[in-house]
Amino acid sequence: MFFAARGSLVGVGLLVRGYQLTRASLASVFEYSVLPMAALWGWLIWGEVPGVAALAGMGLIFAAGLLIASRSR
C-alpha cells in the first residue's frame, strides 16, 4: 500500500509539472495514456478483459483527444 501511494504521488507530481511547462491542451493528451494502462493492469493483475463497449469507449475518448490536440495547433 505504501509503495502504491508513493507511485501515485510521483505520477501526479509529474503531471502537474507537465502542465506547468506546456500548454494545457498539449499536456492533457498524455492523460489519455491512463486508459490503455488501466486495461493492461486490469488484465495482468485481475485477469479482467475489457469488453467491446469498453474498448469502443476508449477509442472514442482517444479520438476526441487527438481531435482536440490537432485543433489547438
Helices and strands as residue ranges (DSSP letters): H 2-21, H 24-27, G 28-33, H 34-46, H 52-71
